[in-house]
């Protein structure tokens, strides 16, 4: 009994001493503070490697890139995306030990298929150095420098194939919207290692039908986008509003130029260029990629992806395909037309507004068209993709069709307006007309009110890129 009491006494004394020492330590903050000089995450359980690099261009500028790949992957094709939308953000969906879960949903397929995925900030944006020029023209009369998005893509690809030793030396480039324009520009004087390109909803002609003018109808809601992109190297945030409804906001401003001045947007050179060139003049004609690309040798397997209800860039992919297919003896150009809004190929394609299809059309496209196309062009030992010239979704039958070209050469059904708001296949017996009164003080919007800011960062919805 005495020994037990002695043992208990000693134990209690040791505990008291330990508590006293711990208390004294807690009263003495670590000299360097609570933030380590460098924290190294414990990621041994992760199934992927992620690293950031700065890639040198021919003029000495470095471009920031994020590289994501499955651990241990070898003989892997490289899939590049060049973006002004922050490569680090585009390369991440969640914090997960799974590479497929870490990447955005539309990229999980490439990760699982063994691709090395590379996301690069374009020149002057986010982590990249140099000067950012919104929709920078290619080298020529409108760009007297020695660099453009074509040369930057070339130099990036050159660095990747020389430094990623576990790659097979074959590179594809993919992207939608602005990133789609980057993919298209890489086809100008392409690097020999560039074997595939997928421009999705690309900006091809910003005046005729993409983004800014849509054939002359200037899109004022684009001011939010120009501000977000151009007012800061990163993301500038949202323009302020004096009304909940954009209908009221722009009506109160009175004109596009008045709206610009009220927000200080005249400080942005790109906005001024838009205002200085309201017509389809030499400035816009000189940048039209649908006239530039047919002058290039058609050597890169290219899949042009268009959305049939693209509210932003409905012109580009189809116009580019129509132009290059006329000078494509080896048939390396293909076109896919899906029942989507802008960027819908990368999201859930089972619906379009209130319309519900029989399947997820976007998922079907990615699995049955996009991935086989890239595998055929980029995987070691694979044969070139056996795609039809055109793969198009017909909404009336909810079926994908393969076509020999675009526009389709089959017979078309003409429809005619009839009296009493009718529509029919026969020519009306008498001429008719409808009158519409346009009152600038009471414009008729094409969207249901209230119209919320389209590009406000907290309000943007739709498919992911």
VOPAGU-2260 file (C-alpha; in pm, 1 decimal, decimal comma):
REM VOPAGU-2260
SITE   aa  ch    i         X         Y         Z
SITE  UNK   A    0       0,0       0,0       0,0
SITE  UNK   A    1     287,9     236,3      90,4
SITE  UNK   A    2     459,4     170,9    -244,9
SITE  UNK   A    3     137,0     245,4    -430,8
SITE  UNK   A    4     102,4     577,6    -249,3
SITE  UNK   A    5     463,5     665,7    -330,6
SITE  UNK   A    6     409,2     576,2    -696,8
SITE  UNK   A    7      91,4     782,4    -709,3
SITE  UNK   A    8     266,9    1076,1    -543,6
SITE  UNK   A    9     555,1    1063,9    -791,9
SITE  UNK   A   10     313,0    1038,2   -1087,0
SITE  UNK   A   11     113,3    1337,8    -967,6
SITE  UNK   A   12     432,5    1534,9    -915,6
SITE  UNK   A   13     550,7    1456,5   -1268,4
SITE  UNK   A   14     215,1    1555,2   -1414,2
SITE  UNK   A   15     220,3    1880,5   -1222,2
SITE  UNK   A   16     573,4    1952,6   -1339,7
SITE  UNK   A   17     476,4    1870,4   -1700,7
SITE  UNK   A   18     173,1    2098,4   -1679,8
SITE  UNK   A   19     388,7    2375,5   -1536,6
SITE  UNK   A   20     644,0    2340,7   -1817,4
SITE  UNK   A   21     364,5    2336,0   -2079,3
SITE  UNK   A   22     209,5    2645,6   -1924,8
SITE  UNK   A   23     545,2    2821,7   -1929,0
SITE  UNK   A   24     590,6    2728,8   -2296,6
SITE  UNK   A   25     244,6    2859,4   -2382,2
SITE  UNK   A   26     334,9    3191,2   -2223,0
SITE  UNK   A   27     634,9    3217,0   -2455,3
SITE  UNK   A   28     522,8    3259,6   -2820,8
SITE  UNK   A   29     751,1    3098,9   -3080,8
SITE  UNK   A   30    1012,1    3355,3   -3192,3
SITE  UNK   A   31     913,9    3328,5   -3558,7
SITE  UNK   A   32     541,3    3345,7   -3498,0
SITE  UNK   A   33     283,5    3079,9   -3578,7
SITE  UNK   A   34     337,1    3088,5   -3955,2
SITE  UNK   A   35     619,1    2857,7   -4071,9
SITE  UNK   A   36     875,0    2994,4   -4315,2
SITE  UNK   A   37     753,3    2730,2   -4557,7
SITE  UNK   A   38     463,1    2492,0   -4506,7
SITE  UNK   A   39     488,4    2164,8   -4696,5
SITE  UNK   A   40     150,7    1986,2   -4721,8
SITE  UNK   A   41     140,3    1615,8   -4648,5
SITE  UNK   A   42      20,9    1495,1   -4988,0
SITE  UNK   A   43     167,5    1146,2   -5010,7
SITE  UNK   A   44    -183,7    1007,2   -5056,7
SITE  UNK   A   45    -257,0    1230,1   -5357,0
SITE  UNK   A   46    -287,2    1053,4   -5693,2
SITE  UNK   A   47    -160,3    1355,3   -5887,3
SITE  UNK   A   48     128,4    1598,4   -5911,4
SITE  UNK   A   49      68,9    1971,3   -5948,9
SITE  UNK   A   50     342,6    2224,0   -6007,8
SITE  UNK   A   51     377,4    2580,8   -6125,7
SITE  UNK   A   52     636,8    2698,4   -6376,6
SITE  UNK   A   53     734,4    3019,9   -6551,8
SITE  UNK   A   54     797,8    2957,6   -6920,6
SITE  UNK   A   55    1033,2    3192,5   -7110,9
SITE  UNK   A   56     921,2    3348,5   -7438,6
SITE  UNK   A   57    1145,4    3461,1   -7725,0
SITE  UNK   A   58    1147,6    3822,6   -7600,7
SITE  UNK   A   59    1249,2    3729,5   -7245,0
SITE  UNK   A   60     902,3    3757,9   -7091,7
SITE  UNK   A   61     792,4    3463,0   -6877,5
SITE  UNK   A   62     441,7    3316,9   -6878,0
SITE  UNK   A   63     302,0    3142,4   -6571,4
SITE  UNK   A   64     164,5    2790,3   -6609,3
SITE  UNK   A   65      14,6    2519,6   -6389,8
SITE  UNK   A   66      88,7    2155,1   -6477,0
SITE  UNK   A   67    -135,5    1876,2   -6345,9
SITE  UNK   A   68     -75,8    1506,8   -6414,1
SITE  UNK   A   69    -138,6    1165,7   -6262,4
SITE  UNK   A   70     150,5    1038,8   -6051,3
SITE  UNK   A   71     375,2     803,7   -6242,8
SITE  UNK   A   72     224,7     875,5   -6583,5
SITE  UNK   A   73     460,9     812,8   -6876,7
SITE  UNK   A   74     449,7     850,4   -7253,9
SITE  UNK   A   75     171,9    1101,5   -7196,6
SITE  UNK   A   76      28,8    1353,7   -7442,9
SITE  UNK   A   77      14,7    1718,1   -7335,7
SITE  UNK   A   78    -311,4    1913,8   -7345,2
SITE  UNK   A   79    -256,9    2290,0   -7321,5
SITE  UNK   A   80    -504,4    2565,9   -7243,3
SITE  UNK   A   81    -403,9    2932,8   -7264,2
SITE  UNK   A   82    -630,8    3166,5   -7070,7
SITE  UNK   A   83    -675,6    3521,7   -6937,1
SITE  UNK   A   84    -897,7    3382,5   -6659,7
SITE  UNK   A   85    -625,6    3286,2   -6407,9
SITE  UNK   A   86    -457,6    2953,8   -6476,0
SITE  UNK   A   87    -440,1    2866,2   -6106,7
SITE  UNK   A   88    -816,9    2906,9   -6076,1
SITE  UNK   A   89    -895,1    2724,4   -6401,2
SITE  UNK   A   90    -674,4    2436,0   -6288,2
SITE  UNK   A   91    -860,6    2389,4   -5959,2
SITE  UNK   A   92   -1214,8    2291,1   -5868,5
SITE  UNK   A   93   -1172,9    2165,7   -5514,0
SITE  UNK   A   94    -909,4    2066,4   -5261,6
SITE  UNK   A   95    -897,8    1690,5   -5298,0
SITE  UNK   A   96    -637,7    1412,3   -5304,9
SITE  UNK   A   97    -802,1    1297,8   -5629,2
SITE  UNK   A   98    -674,6    1465,2   -5944,0
SITE  UNK   A   99   -1004,4    1407,3   -6121,5
SITE  UNK   A  100   -1191,6    1577,9   -5837,4
SITE  UNK   A  101    -934,6    1855,0   -5806,8
SITE  UNK   A  102    -975,1    1955,4   -6170,4
SITE  UNK   A  103   -1290,5    2098,9   -6318,8
SITE  UNK   A  104   -1552,3    1844,9   -6417,8
SITE  UNK   A  105   -1482,9    1865,7   -6791,0
SITE  UNK   A  106   -1110,8    1804,0   -6729,3
SITE  UNK   A  107   -1151,2    1489,7   -6519,5
SITE  UNK   A  108   -1187,6    1287,6   -6839,6
SITE  UNK   A  109    -845,7    1399,5   -6964,5
SITE  UNK   A  110    -681,3    1325,7   -6629,6
SITE  UNK   A  111    -828,3     975,5   -6622,8
SITE  UNK   A  112    -710,6     920,3   -6981,6
SITE  UNK   A  113    -349,0     990,5   -6885,3
SITE  UNK   A  114    -301,3    1340,9   -7025,0
SITE  UNK   A  115     -61,3    1599,7   -6887,4
SITE  UNK   A  116    -286,7    1901,7   -6841,8
SITE  UNK   A  117    -125,0    2245,6   -6871,7
SITE  UNK   A  118    -298,1    2576,7   -6797,4
SITE  UNK   A  119    -114,0    2897,0   -6887,7
SITE  UNK   A  120    -188,1    3262,1   -6813,3
SITE  UNK   A  121    -169,8    3463,9   -7134,1
SITE  UNK   A  122      83,6    3742,1   -7160,2
SITE  UNK   A  123      25,3    4017,9   -6905,1
SITE  UNK   A  124    -255,6    3852,4   -6707,7
SITE  UNK   A  125    -251,4    3709,4   -6357,4
SITE  UNK   A  126      81,0    3528,2   -6302,8
SITE  UNK   A  127     233,0    3606,4   -6644,5
SITE  UNK   A  128     461,7    3898,1   -6722,0
SITE  UNK   A  129     453,2    4131,8   -7021,3
SITE  UNK   A  130     185,8    4364,6   -7156,4
SITE  UNK   A  131    -172,4    4242,1   -7184,1
SITE  UNK   A  132    -349,8    4345,8   -7504,1
SITE  UNK   A  133    -714,9    4241,0   -7510,0
SITE  UNK   A  134    -764,7    4037,3   -7829,3
SITE  UNK   A  135    -405,4    4108,9   -7932,8
SITE  UNK   A  136    -382,9    4104,0   -8315,8
SITE  UNK   A  137    -139,1    3872,2   -8487,2
SITE  UNK   A  138     195,2    4013,4   -8600,5
SITE  UNK   A  139     138,4    4242,2   -8898,0
SITE  UNK   A  140      -1,0    4588,1   -8974,5
SITE  UNK   A  141    -197,0    4593,7   -8646,7
SITE  UNK   A  142      84,9    4451,3   -8434,5
SITE  UNK   A  143     433,0    4583,3   -8505,3
SITE  UNK   A  144     594,7    4384,7   -8223,1
SITE  UNK   A  145     763,1    4047,2   -8264,9
SITE  UNK   A  146     523,0    3856,9   -8039,5
SITE  UNK   A  147     158,9    3754,4   -8046,0
SITE  UNK   A  148     -53,0    3466,5   -7920,4
SITE  UNK   A  149      76,1    3248,5   -8202,8
SITE  UNK   A  150     441,4    3296,3   -8104,3
SITE  UNK   A  151     360,2    3258,6   -7734,9
SITE  UNK   A  152     182,9    2929,0   -7805,3
SITE  UNK   A  153     479,8    2814,8   -8016,0
SITE  UNK   A  154     733,9    2901,5   -7745,1
SITE  UNK   A  155     520,2    2740,9   -7475,4
SITE  UNK   A  156     484,5    2416,3   -7669,8
SITE  UNK   A  157     856,8    2415,4   -7744,6
SITE  UNK   A  158     938,1    2444,9   -7373,9
SITE  UNK   A  159     686,1    2179,6   -7272,1
SITE  UNK   A  160     810,5    1908,2   -7507,7
SITE  UNK   A  161    1171,0    1976,8   -7406,5
SITE  UNK   A  162    1111,7    1986,2   -7031,1
SITE  UNK   A  163     831,6    1737,8   -6961,1
SITE  UNK   A  164    1037,6    1421,8   -6996,1
SITE  UNK   A  165     743,1    1192,1   -6928,7
SITE  UNK   A  166     548,3    1324,1   -7227,6
SITE  UNK   A  167     533,7    1162,7   -7570,0
SITE  UNK   A  168     617,2    1492,5   -7738,7
SITE  UNK   A  169     268,8    1537,8   -7885,1
SITE  UNK   A  170      65,4    1843,2   -7786,9
SITE  UNK   A  171    -297,4    1944,3   -7821,3
SITE  UNK   A  172    -448,1    2282,6   -7741,6
SITE  UNK   A  173    -804,8    2332,6   -7622,9
SITE  UNK   A  174   -1019,6    2613,8   -7490,4
SITE  UNK   A  175   -1351,6    2790,1   -7513,0
SITE  UNK   A  176   -1452,1    3148,8   -7587,5
SITE  UNK   A  177   -1138,6    3366,0   -7539,2
SITE  UNK   A  178    -941,4    3047,9   -7473,5
SITE  UNK   A  179   -1090,3    2913,5   -7797,4
SITE  UNK   A  180    -941,4    3211,4   -7979,1
SITE  UNK   A  181    -606,0    3119,2   -7822,4
SITE  UNK   A  182    -641,9    2766,6   -7961,6
SITE  UNK   A  183    -725,0    2905,0   -8306,4
SITE  UNK   A  184    -428,6    3145,4   -8305,9
SITE  UNK   A  185    -193,8    2857,2   -8224,6
SITE  UNK   A  186    -280,1    2724,4   -8573,2
SITE  UNK   A  187     -96,4    3019,4   -8730,4
SITE  UNK   A  188     262,0    2903,0   -8794,9
SITE  UNK   A  189     205,1    2606,3   -8561,3
SITE  UNK   A  190     479,4    2428,7   -8370,1
SITE  UNK   A  191     564,7    2087,7   -8525,5
SITE  UNK   A  192     466,5    1916,6   -8198,6
SITE  UNK   A  193     114,9    2062,6   -8212,6
SITE  UNK   A  194     -92,5    1770,9   -8338,1
SITE  UNK   A  195    -446,8    1867,2   -8233,5
SITE  UNK   A  196    -653,4    2177,6   -8163,2
SITE  UNK   A  197   -1004,3    2215,0   -8022,1
SITE  UNK   A  198   -1132,2    2573,6   -8046,4
SITE  UNK   A  199   -1468,0    2570,4   -7864,5
SITE  UNK   A  200   -1703,4    2865,6   -7919,5
SITE  UNK   A  201   -1398,2    3067,9   -8024,4
SITE  UNK   A  202   -1383,0    3441,6   -8085,1
SITE  UNK   A  203   -1299,2    3450,2   -8456,0
SITE  UNK   A  204   -1443,4    3781,0   -8575,9
SITE  UNK   A  205   -1538,3    4012,0   -8292,3
SITE  UNK   A  206   -1728,9    4250,7   -8520,0
SITE  UNK   A  207   -1919,3    4019,3   -8752,0
SITE  UNK   A  208   -2066,3    3782,0   -8500,7
SITE  UNK   A  209   -1860,8    3723,8   -8186,9
SITE  UNK   A  210   -1875,6    3902,6   -7853,5
SITE  UNK   A  211   -1870,2    4275,3   -7918,4
SITE  UNK   A  212   -2074,0    4387,6   -8220,3
SITE  UNK   A  213   -2269,3    4095,0   -8363,3
SITE  UNK   A  214   -2288,5    4251,3   -8707,0
SITE  UNK   A  215   -2311,0    4608,6   -8578,9
SITE  UNK   A  216   -2541,7    4566,9   -8278,7
SITE  UNK   A  217   -2300,4    4674,2   -8006,3
SITE  UNK   A  218   -2340,9    4476,5   -7685,2
SITE  UNK   A  219   -2332,7    4719,3   -7393,4
SITE  UNK   A  220   -2340,5    4445,0   -7131,6
SITE  UNK   A  221   -1984,6    4370,0   -7244,0
SITE  UNK   A  222   -1857,6    4670,6   -7048,0
SITE  UNK   A  223   -1861,3    4457,6   -6732,6
SITE  UNK   A  224   -1635,2    4206,1   -6902,7
SITE  UNK   A  225   -1393,1    4469,3   -7036,0
SITE  UNK   A  226   -1366,8    4622,2   -6689,6
SITE  UNK   A  227   -1311,7    4288,7   -6515,7
SITE  UNK   A  228   -1044,1    4186,7   -6765,7
SITE  UNK   A  229    -863,9    4512,3   -6830,5
SITE  UNK   A  230    -879,6    4725,9   -6515,5
SITE  UNK   A  231    -637,7    4501,0   -6325,0
SITE  UNK   A  232    -378,4    4233,6   -6393,8
SITE  UNK   A  233    -594,7    3994,8   -6196,5
SITE  UNK   A  234    -971,7    4027,7   -6175,1
SITE  UNK   A  235   -1093,6    4383,3   -6118,0
SITE  UNK   A  236   -1430,8    4292,4   -5969,1
SITE  UNK   A  237   -1767,9    4427,9   -6078,8
SITE  UNK   A  238   -1880,7    4762,8   -6215,1
SITE  UNK   A  239   -2114,7    4952,2   -5985,2
SITE  UNK   A  240   -2482,6    4984,1   -6070,5
SITE  UNK   A  241   -2740,2    5251,7   -5991,0
SITE  UNK   A  242   -3035,0    5020,3   -6057,4
SITE  UNK   A  243   -3124,4    4658,1   -5995,6
SITE  UNK   A  244   -3238,6    4614,6   -6357,1
SITE  UNK   A  245   -2980,8    4672,3   -6633,6
SITE  UNK   A  246   -3264,7    4797,6   -6852,8
SITE  UNK   A  247   -3292,5    5093,6   -6615,1
SITE  UNK   A  248   -2915,6    5127,7   -6577,3
SITE  UNK   A  249   -2848,8    5176,9   -6947,5
SITE  UNK   A  250   -3165,1    5378,7   -7009,0
SITE  UNK   A  251   -3062,7    5624,3   -6737,5
SITE  UNK   A  252   -2712,6    5651,5   -6885,0
SITE  UNK   A  253   -2863,8    5766,2   -7215,2
SITE  UNK   A  254   -2591,9    5628,2   -7442,2
SITE  UNK   A  255   -2300,5    5388,7   -7446,7
SITE  UNK   A  256   -2046,2    5672,0   -7434,5
SITE  UNK   A  257   -2225,4    5834,4   -7140,0
SITE  UNK   A  258   -2221,2    5503,7   -6952,4
SITE  UNK   A  259   -1847,9    5471,2   -7020,9
SITE  UNK   A  260   -1772,1    5819,0   -6886,1
SITE  UNK   A  261   -1987,2    5768,6   -6577,6
SITE  UNK   A  262   -1778,5    5462,8   -6483,8
SITE  UNK   A  263   -1437,8    5591,2   -6591,4
SITE  UNK   A  264   -1407,6    5324,4   -6858,7
SITE  UNK   A  265   -1242,7    5564,8   -7102,7
SITE  UNK   A  266    -923,4    5474,1   -6914,6
SITE  UNK   A  267    -933,3    5131,4   -7079,4
SITE  UNK   A  268    -765,3    5128,5   -7425,2
SITE  UNK   A  269    -973,1    4833,0   -7548,4
SITE  UNK   A  270   -1298,6    5019,4   -7477,8
SITE  UNK   A  271   -1165,2    5316,5   -7672,6
SITE  UNK   A  272   -1069,9    5092,5   -7964,4
SITE  UNK   A  273   -1425,0    4957,4   -7974,4
SITE  UNK   A  274   -1565,4    5310,3   -7984,4
SITE  UNK   A  275   -1311,0    5423,3   -8244,9
SITE  UNK   A  276   -1408,1    5141,7   -8483,8
SITE  UNK   A  277   -1788,5    5106,0   -8483,6
SITE  UNK   A  278   -1799,0    4980,7   -8844,6
SITE  UNK   A  279   -1636,2    4684,7   -9016,2
SITE  UNK   A  280   -1326,5    4877,3   -9116,6
SITE  UNK   A  281    -966,6    4771,6   -9184,5
SITE  UNK   A  282    -904,9    4737,1   -8811,2
SITE  UNK   A  283   -1155,7    4453,9   -8776,6
SITE  UNK   A  284   -1097,7    4306,3   -9121,6
SITE  UNK   A  285    -726,7    4273,8   -9044,9
SITE  UNK   A  286    -801,2    4057,1   -8741,0
SITE  UNK   A  287   -1063,7    3828,8   -8896,4
SITE  UNK   A  288    -931,3    3479,3   -8830,9
SITE  UNK   A  289   -1168,8    3322,5   -9082,6
SITE  UNK   A  290    -966,7    3501,1   -9353,5
SITE  UNK   A  291    -625,4    3441,8   -9191,9
SITE  UNK   A  292    -650,2    3070,1   -9114,3
SITE  UNK   A  293    -722,6    2949,7   -9472,0
SITE  UNK   A  294    -384,7    3096,9   -9572,6
SITE  UNK   A  295    -209,3    2853,3   -9337,3
SITE  UNK   A  296    -116,8    2494,9   -9431,6
SITE  UNK   A  297    -387,9    2268,5   -9290,4
SITE  UNK   A  298    -165,8    2025,6   -9100,8
SITE  UNK   A  299    -310,6    2012,6   -8747,5
SITE  UNK   A  300    -607,5    1790,1   -8666,5
SITE  UNK   A  301    -869,6    2045,5   -8559,2
SITE  UNK   A  302   -1214,4    2004,3   -8407,1
SITE  UNK   A  303   -1421,4    2321,8   -8423,2
SITE  UNK   A  304   -1696,2    2314,1   -8159,5
SITE  UNK   A  305   -2005,4    2533,4   -8192,7
SITE  UNK   A  306   -2315,1    2580,3   -7978,8
SITE  UNK   A  307   -2635,0    2615,4   -8178,0
SITE  UNK   A  308   -2771,0    2864,9   -7922,0
SITE  UNK   A  309   -2450,5    3050,5   -7839,8
SITE  UNK   A  310   -2547,3    3391,3   -7704,3
SITE  UNK   A  311   -2190,9    3524,2   -7728,8
SITE  UNK   A  312   -1983,7    3366,3   -8006,0
SITE  UNK   A  313   -2227,0    3195,7   -8239,3
SITE  UNK   A  314   -2034,8    3300,9   -8550,8
SITE  UNK   A  315   -1675,0    3192,2   -8496,8
SITE  UNK   A  316   -1650,6    2813,6   -8505,8
SITE  UNK   A  317   -1883,1    2765,8   -8803,0
SITE  UNK   A  318   -1728,1    3051,7   -9003,0
SITE  UNK   A  319   -1376,6    2922,5   -8941,0
SITE  UNK   A  320   -1469,9    2566,5   -9036,6
SITE  UNK   A  321   -1643,6    2677,5   -9356,0
SITE  UNK   A  322   -1336,0    2880,0   -9453,3
SITE  UNK   A  323   -1064,4    2622,4   -9382,1
SITE  UNK   A  324   -1259,2    2322,7   -9514,3
SITE  UNK   A  325   -1233,0    2472,9   -9863,5
SITE  UNK   A  326    -851,5    2448,7   -9853,4
SITE  UNK   A  327    -818,6    2122,6   -9660,3
SITE  UNK   A  328    -722,6    1839,4   -9898,6
SITE  UNK   A  329    -620,4    1611,6   -9610,0
SITE  UNK   A  330    -949,2    1665,9   -9424,0
SITE  UNK   A  331    -792,8    1753,4   -9089,9
SITE  UNK   A  332   -1073,5    1994,6   -8997,1
SITE  UNK   A  333   -1394,8    1877,1   -8830,9
SITE  UNK   A  334   -1701,4    2053,3   -8693,1
SITE  UNK   A  335   -1927,3    1961,7   -8401,1
SITE  UNK   A  336   -2261,9    2137,7   -8351,1
SITE  UNK   A  337   -2438,3    2080,5   -8020,0
SITE  UNK   A  338   -2767,4    2202,0   -7867,5
SITE  UNK   A  339   -2601,1    2426,8   -7612,2
SITE  UNK   A  340   -2558,7    2783,3   -7501,4
SITE  UNK   A  341   -2211,7    2938,6   -7480,2
SITE  UNK   A  342   -1972,6    2688,6   -7325,0
SITE  UNK   A  343   -2239,9    2423,6   -7295,1
SITE  UNK   A  344   -2019,3    2143,8   -7429,6
SITE  UNK   A  345   -1838,0    2141,5   -7096,2
SITE  UNK   A  346   -2139,9    2132,5   -6869,7
SITE  UNK   A  347   -2466,8    1943,7   -6835,3
SITE  UNK   A  348   -2617,4    1904,6   -7181,6
SITE  UNK   A  349   -2941,7    1738,7   -7079,1
SITE  UNK   A  350   -3140,9    2063,0   -7097,0
SITE  UNK   A  351   -3149,9    2394,7   -7276,8
SITE  UNK   A  352   -3362,6    2633,7   -7078,8
SITE  UNK   A  353   -3702,0    2468,5   -7042,1
SITE  UNK   A  354   -3624,4    2211,9   -7314,5
SITE  UNK   A  355   -3519,2    1868,6   -7188,9
SITE  UNK   A  356   -3338,1    1626,2   -7419,1
SITE  UNK   A  357   -3337,4    1247,9   -7396,3
SITE  UNK   A  358   -2976,2    1241,3   -7277,1
SITE  UNK   A  359   -2684,3    1451,1   -7157,7
SITE  UNK   A  360   -2578,6    1571,9   -7502,0
SITE  UNK   A  361   -2261,9    1738,9   -7373,3
SITE  UNK   A  362   -2141,3    1427,0   -7194,5
SITE  UNK   A  363   -2213,3    1220,6   -7506,8
SITE  UNK   A  364   -2009,5    1465,5   -7713,2
SITE  UNK   A  365   -1715,3    1461,0   -7474,3
SITE  UNK   A  366   -1703,8    1080,7   -7453,4
SITE  UNK   A  367   -1787,7     990,7   -7813,6
SITE  UNK   A  368   -1641,5    1277,0   -8015,3
SITE  UNK   A  369   -1396,1    1491,2   -7818,9
SITE  UNK   A  370   -1193,2    1225,6   -7636,6
SITE  UNK   A  371   -1167,5     984,8   -7934,3
SITE  UNK   A  372   -1059,0    1278,4   -8149,5
SITE  UNK   A  373    -781,0    1377,8   -7909,4
SITE  UNK   A  374    -673,7    1019,3   -7843,4
SITE  UNK   A  375    -642,3     952,1   -8214,6
SITE  UNK   A  376    -431,9    1261,8   -8271,3
SITE  UNK   A  377    -218,8    1257,1   -7956,8
SITE  UNK   A  378    -178,1     908,1   -7812,5
SITE  UNK   A  379     137,8     720,3   -7907,9
SITE  UNK   A  380      71,5     472,3   -8187,4
SITE  UNK   A  381    -290,1     580,8   -8233,1
SITE  UNK   A  382    -443,4     624,3   -8575,7
SITE  UNK   A  383    -582,4     962,9   -8683,9
SITE  UNK   A  384    -936,2    1026,4   -8559,2
SITE  UNK   A  385   -1202,6     864,1   -8774,6
SITE  UNK   A  386   -1455,1    1143,1   -8739,5
SITE  UNK   A  387   -1712,4    1253,3   -8993,0
SITE  UNK   A  388   -1649,9    1602,2   -9129,5
SITE  UNK   A  389   -1949,0    1728,0   -8928,6
SITE  UNK   A  390   -2120,8    1586,0   -8621,1
SITE  UNK   A  391   -2443,3    1774,2   -8547,0
SITE  UNK   A  392   -2729,9    1731,0   -8304,1
SITE  UNK   A  393   -3080,5    1749,1   -8453,0
SITE  UNK   A  394   -3316,1    1875,2   -8186,1
SITE  UNK   A  395   -3635,5    1760,9   -8356,5
SITE  UNK   A  396   -3535,2    1395,9   -8336,5
SITE  UNK   A  397   -3296,0    1427,3   -8040,1
SITE  UNK   A  398   -3035,6    1243,5   -8247,5
SITE  UNK   A  399   -2674,1    1308,8   -8339,4
SITE  UNK   A  400   -2611,4    1307,8   -8714,0
SITE  UNK   A  401   -2294,8    1274,9   -8919,9
SITE  UNK   A  402   -2276,3    1499,2   -9224,9
SITE  UNK   A  403   -2041,4    1530,4   -9520,2
SITE  UNK   A  404   -2004,1    1905,2   -9483,2
SITE  UNK   A  405   -2149,3    2232,4   -9364,9
SITE  UNK   A  406   -2379,5    2385,2   -9468,9
SITE  UNK   A  407   -2551,7    2053,0   -9520,6
SITE  UNK   A  408   -2612,4    1981,2   -9890,0
SITE  UNK   A  409   -2952,2    1818,3   -9840,2
SITE  UNK   A  410   -3272,1    1988,3   -9951,9
SITE  UNK   A  411   -3412,9    2259,6   -9727,7
SITE  UNK   A  412   -3773,5    2337,4   -9644,8
SITE  UNK   A  413   -3872,5    2699,3   -9699,7
SITE  UNK   A  414   -4123,9    2855,1   -9461,1
SITE  UNK   A  415   -4329,3    3167,8   -9529,2
SITE  UNK   A  416   -4510,0    3410,9   -9304,7
SITE  UNK   A  417   -4886,1    3389,1   -9350,1
SITE  UNK   A  418   -5173,4    3624,8   -9265,4
SITE  UNK   A  419   -5299,3    3632,0   -8905,0
SITE  UNK   A  420   -4953,7    3551,2   -8764,4
SITE  UNK   A  421   -4940,3    3219,7   -8948,9
SITE  UNK   A  422   -4646,3    3020,7   -9083,5
SITE  UNK   A  423   -4663,9    2777,6   -9374,0
SITE  UNK   A  424   -4483,6    2601,9   -9658,2
SITE  UNK   A  425   -4674,4    2782,2   -9935,6
SITE  UNK   A  426   -4611,7    3127,4  -10077,4
SITE  UNK   A  427   -4882,8    3365,8   -9948,3
SITE  UNK   A  428   -5136,4    3471,4  -10210,7
SITE  UNK   A  429   -5100,3    3839,6  -10128,1
SITE  UNK   A  430   -4818,0    4060,5  -10014,4
SITE  UNK   A  431   -4834,6    4176,0   -9656,0
SITE  UNK   A  432   -4642,4    4368,6   -9399,6
SITE  UNK   A  433   -4616,4    4428,9   -9027,3
SITE  UNK   A  434   -4547,0    4763,2   -8863,1
SITE  UNK   A  435   -4339,1    4810,9   -8550,5
SITE  UNK   A  436   -4292,9    5143,2   -8371,8
SITE  UNK   A  437   -3947,3    5200,3   -8227,8
SITE  UNK   A  438   -3932,5    5455,9   -7947,0
SITE  UNK   A  439   -3573,4    5518,8   -7826,5
SITE  UNK   A  440   -3716,7    5641,9   -7496,7
SITE  UNK   A  441   -3890,8    5307,6   -7448,0
SITE  UNK   A  442   -3662,3    5040,8   -7597,0
SITE  UNK   A  443   -3789,0    4685,3   -7613,8
SITE  UNK   A  444   -3542,9    4444,7   -7447,1
SITE  UNK   A  445   -3475,5    4099,3   -7587,8
SITE  UNK   A  446   -3450,1    3951,2   -7237,8
SITE  UNK   A  447   -3710,1    3921,9   -6966,6
SITE  UNK   A  448   -3690,2    4190,4   -6703,3
SITE  UNK   A  449   -3541,1    4239,7   -6453,7
SITE  UNK   A  450   -3214,7    4206,7   -6646,0
SITE  UNK   A  451   -2930,0    4136,4   -6407,9
SITE  UNK   A  452   -2566,0    4210,9   -6498,3
SITE  UNK   A  453   -2450,6    3929,2   -6724,6
SITE  UNK   A  454   -2083,0    3927,2   -6628,6
SITE  UNK   A  455   -2098,2    4022,2   -6261,8
SITE  UNK   A  456   -1870,2    3774,0   -6086,4
SITE  UNK   A  457   -2129,4    3681,2   -5827,0
SITE  UNK   A  458   -2403,3    3626,4   -6084,7
SITE  UNK   A  459   -2239,4    3437,1   -6371,3
SITE  UNK   A  460   -2403,0    3102,9   -6442,0
SITE  UNK   A  461   -2361,3    2832,7   -6704,3
SITE  UNK   A  462   -2111,6    2565,9   -6802,1
SITE  UNK   A  463   -1756,8    2565,9   -6672,9
SITE  UNK   A  464   -1448,0    2604,3   -6888,6
